Amino acid sequence: MQISIDISGQITQKNLDSCLGCRRSDGVERAAFLPKRTKREVLKKYTDLQVVSIVEKVYCILVYYRIKDILDDVDRIVVCRDVEFRKVAYLLPLLFSKNLDFKRIKITPLDRSNAKKSNGHYPALKAFRRRSRADKVIKKGMIEDLLTEFKK
């Protein structure tokens, strides 16, 4: 079983909300909503503090909040290439360090050779356009709590 992940409204675009959607191969869909105000506050604060790879870290935190409870029998996570994939593949397992089963899950980028969109694109787009509600709204405190997990 696999989980496909995609984002609508890039994290670097401070004037737009962001919505990360994921879809498991059995049809379970989840979405996380990051308001533009929260995004601006976090990016400004941690860019001024010179935190390295803050965009990828925020992306990984959104992924964490969406997939942490649907990891049963998952052996592959397909990430869309909206952020730098190598950094995401390195940072995401740091958030799941307490989950020993996460080490067996393979993180792969979306294959661009076929023109098909990611399966996570539709849940993200629906929540981004507010046609459906996101399962979780991400607050500044939620992001700040998990930023410490990236330190070894």
C-alpha positions as CSV (number, residue, x, y, z in Angstrom):
1,M,0.0,0.0,0.0
2,Q,1.2,3.5,-0.7
3,I,0.4,7.1,0.3
4,S,0.6,9.9,-2.3
5,I,1.3,13.4,-1.1
6,D,0.8,16.7,-2.9
7,I,0.4,20.4,-2.0
8,S,-1.7,23.2,-3.4
9,G,-0.4,26.7,-2.7
10,Q,3.4,26.5,-2.3
11,I,4.9,27.2,1.1
12,T,7.1,29.9,-0.4
13,Q,4.1,31.9,-1.6
14,K,3.3,34.0,1.4
15,N,0.2,35.6,0.0
16,L,-1.7,32.3,-0.4
17,D,-2.9,29.6,1.9
18,S,-1.4,26.2,1.5
19,C,-3.1,22.9,1.7
20,L,-1.4,19.5,1.8
21,G,-3.4,16.5,0.7
22,C,-2.6,12.8,0.9
23,R,-4.4,9.7,-0.4
24,R,-3.7,6.2,0.5
25,S,-4.1,3.5,-2.2
26,D,-7.2,2.1,-0.5
27,G,-9.0,5.5,-0.9
28,V,-8.4,7.1,2.6
29,E,-8.0,10.9,2.0
30,R,-6.6,13.5,4.4
31,A,-5.8,17.2,4.1
32,A,-4.0,19.8,6.2
33,F,-4.6,23.5,5.9
34,L,-1.9,26.1,6.6
35,P,-3.3,29.7,6.6
36,K,-1.2,32.4,5.0
37,R,-1.0,34.4,8.2
38,T,0.6,31.5,10.1
39,K,2.9,30.8,7.1
40,R,4.1,34.4,7.0
41,E,4.8,34.4,10.8
42,V,6.7,31.2,10.8
43,L,8.7,31.9,7.7
44,K,9.6,35.4,8.8
45,K,10.6,34.3,12.3
46,Y,12.7,31.4,11.3
47,T,14.3,33.0,8.3
48,D,15.4,35.8,10.5
49,L,16.9,33.3,12.9
50,Q,18.6,31.7,9.9
51,V,17.0,28.2,10.2
52,V,18.3,26.1,7.3
53,S,15.7,24.5,5.0
54,I,12.7,26.0,6.8
55,V,10.4,25.5,3.8
56,E,11.2,21.8,3.6
57,K,10.8,21.5,7.4
58,V,7.4,23.1,7.3
59,Y,6.5,20.7,4.5
60,C,7.6,17.7,6.5
61,I,5.6,18.9,9.5
62,L,2.5,19.1,7.4
63,V,3.1,15.6,6.1
64,Y,3.7,14.4,9.6
65,Y,0.3,15.7,10.9
66,R,-1.5,14.1,8.0
67,I,0.0,10.6,7.8
68,K,0.9,9.8,11.4
69,D,-2.4,8.0,12.0
70,I,-2.8,6.3,8.6
71,L,0.6,4.5,8.4
72,D,-0.9,1.0,8.9
73,D,0.4,-1.4,6.2
74,V,2.0,1.4,4.2
75,D,5.3,0.4,2.5
76,R,5.8,3.4,0.2
77,I,5.3,7.2,0.4
78,V,5.2,9.1,-3.0
79,V,6.1,12.7,-2.6
80,C,5.4,15.3,-5.3
81,R,8.4,17.4,-6.2
82,D,7.1,20.7,-4.9
83,V,10.0,21.1,-2.6
84,E,13.5,19.7,-2.7
85,F,13.0,15.9,-2.5
86,R,16.4,15.0,-1.1
87,K,15.9,17.2,1.9
88,V,12.4,15.9,2.5
89,A,13.6,12.3,2.3
90,Y,16.2,13.1,4.9
91,L,14.0,15.2,7.2
92,L,10.8,13.2,7.3
93,P,12.2,10.1,9.1
94,L,13.6,12.5,11.8
95,L,10.0,13.3,12.8
96,F,9.1,9.6,13.0
97,S,12.1,8.6,15.0
98,K,9.8,7.2,17.8
99,N,7.9,5.1,15.2
100,L,10.2,2.1,14.6
101,D,8.0,0.8,11.7
102,F,8.7,4.0,9.7
103,K,12.2,2.8,8.8
104,R,10.8,0.1,6.5
105,I,8.8,2.7,4.5
106,K,10.4,3.8,1.3
107,I,10.1,7.5,0.4
108,T,10.1,8.1,-3.4
109,P,9.5,11.1,-5.6
110,L,6.6,11.3,-8.0
111,D,7.5,9.9,-11.4
112,R,7.4,12.8,-13.9
113,S,7.7,10.5,-17.0
114,N,3.9,9.9,-17.1
115,A,1.7,13.0,-17.3
116,K,-0.7,11.7,-14.6
117,K,-1.2,14.0,-11.5
118,S,-0.4,12.7,-8.0
119,N,-3.3,10.9,-6.2
120,G,-2.8,13.4,-3.4
121,H,-3.5,16.3,-5.7
122,Y,-7.3,16.1,-5.7
123,P,-7.7,16.1,-1.8
124,A,-5.3,19.0,-1.6
125,L,-7.0,21.0,-4.3
126,K,-10.5,20.4,-2.9
127,A,-9.5,21.7,0.5
128,F,-7.5,24.5,-1.1
129,R,-10.5,25.7,-3.0
130,R,-12.6,25.2,0.2
131,R,-15.0,22.7,-1.5
132,S,-14.3,20.3,1.4
133,R,-12.9,21.0,4.8
134,A,-9.4,20.1,5.7
135,D,-9.0,17.5,8.5
136,K,-6.5,19.6,10.3
137,V,-5.7,23.3,10.5
138,I,-2.1,23.9,11.3
139,K,-1.3,26.5,13.9
140,K,2.0,28.3,14.7
141,G,2.5,26.4,18.0
142,M,2.1,23.0,16.2
143,I,4.9,23.9,13.8
144,E,7.2,25.2,16.6
145,D,6.7,22.1,18.7
146,L,8.0,19.9,15.9
147,L,10.9,22.1,14.7
148,T,12.9,20.8,17.6
149,E,12.6,17.2,16.4
150,F,14.9,17.9,13.4
151,K,17.9,18.3,15.7
152,K,19.7,15.0,16.3
